[in-house]
Amino acid sequence: MPELVFNSFVTLLVVVDPLGLAPIFAALTRGYPAKRKRETAIRGTVLGTVILLIFALIGDVLLEALGIGIPAFRIAGGILLFFLSLDMVFASPAGLRSRTVREQEEDDYVQDVSVFPLAIPLVAGPGAITTVLLYTGERSPAELGIFVAVLLFVLLLTLFSLLLAPRIMALFGETGANVLSRVLGVLLAALAVQFVLDGLQSSLA
């Protein structure tokens, strides 16, 4: 159980990346009054949470309906997360995290960003959905409950990060955020390789 808590927390912390969302959110909501920023952060996080919880609760049913085994999904998911980790380490968007701060700033129209791109794909993106499916497949109810609790805690941290985005940017600065992102990317790479090894071991057992 402690290993599940630690591994799932680190993986979710990396793929959801609460600190990394802060500068993107700040760019998305530039010019918004404080009240609208707060409402957008809450709405986007809640919508992202609902999406991830749906995958956490019925993800195994979805995989079964598609005829996909857990070992195969672990291997595929591990590969996807590994590419995401390369994106984080080398700062070269690989598709899973394709919207940059500059792209957000170049939007020349006003829209409700709480649904897109905040809830999807920033909070509940491909990496987060993949992680949820990886950790909820073939789990006991107790393990599923623990994972959901960890997921909700990480999403709560994400909400705090969005609400405190201006202060976080002032504290870490762009350089500090880049360094942190690269360190977390290395950790994610190791976890991704472990997912692939676990999938191969399960398929050959």
C-alpha angles and dihedrals in degrees: 000000000000089000090052091050094048098043095044092046094051093045094048092044090055100043096042090039102193093191092046091054092056097077092042091051091047089054093045093052099038108144094019117130115249093255093054091047090053093047092047092051093049095045094046094048093047092050091048090049093052091051094050093045090053090055091044093054102039102020094105090050090051092051091048091050090052092047093242118145122219093242091055092048091048090055094045093043092048091053092050092049090048090057088048090053090052088052090054096044097045097030092231113133110237100184100272092079101024102143111085131192090255091054090052091050091051093061104114099194136068117245142154100271094182092089100032125051098355103054092027123057102353101055100019098030130150092273094052094044091049091050092050092051092047094052098042099049115109093354127148117243090255093052091045090052091051092049092049089051090052090047092052091048092053091047089050088054087050091054091050090049092053093047091049096040096125092050093045091052091050092048101046102022122201094292094051092048091051093050092049091048092054094049091051089047091060091052091049091051090056092048091048092054089050090054090053092048091049090050093050091047092050093047092050095044 
